[in-house]
Amino acid sequence: MSVKTAALRLDRLLANLGYGSRREVQQLIWAGLVTLDGEIVDDSDAKIAVTADLADRMTVDDEALDPPPGLCLMLNKPLGVTCSHKEQGPLVYGLLPERWRRREPAISTVGRLDKDTSGLLLMTDDGALLHKIISPRSNVTKRYDVTLDRPLRGDEGKLFAAGTLMLDGETKPLEPALLEVATPTRAYVTVTEGRYHMVRRMFAAVGNHVVALHRDRIGALTLPDDLEPGRYRLMSAADIAQVFQAPDPTPVA
Ligand code: URA
């Protein structure tokens, strides 16, 4: 899935990608700093077909153009940063290039991770893709690596799988979730929903307390081992397709 991208005027394209105001990008264009397929384009009205390969074909001030609209990335969210555009303190958007914060359409997180949760977070400017990933109909699974304060009792897996667990203050039970036990105080939980503080509240409902929470998988897409906390990577169409695939059942212990 990608954002509908017909053709845009060059100055509008660059302004939408955050390179500056319409006036500022016109100066860049008129100064001969923009090239397409190796040729200078100094006409700010030039109609540019916004294709997925544009970043490989266009340069601005000798640098490859930023990814055109339809961008989707995976971020290894570190602890202590918030999935919000406007809260105080460090935000996930601060981990992206500064210019990307001025893009139109804007980049948003696909769902949220708590400030105290680390791991795989997707971000996109493609509203249709975002909604498809979070739609209950897509049934996209999310796996969390959970470290607990106290040893598991033994009945949690059955309770989570039953589809009857009611979280405090809610009226609809949780959809069935999978618990895979690694050690008495460490487990993997796979869920399809995305309710507020959901995994922490699931363990609170069984008398335990989550001391560390890390998301390592969305669908069949696993957080790459070489993606350091705080770093992001653009996703290919194949990566995006993995989000909608069921993960391989792998033993965790
Ligand atoms: N469940 C939580 O409790 N927190 C998260 O960040 C994600 C799932």
Residues whose N, C-alpha, C, O or C-beta is under 5 A from the ligand:
A	BS01	URA	R112 L113 D114 T117 H197 M198 V199 R200 R201
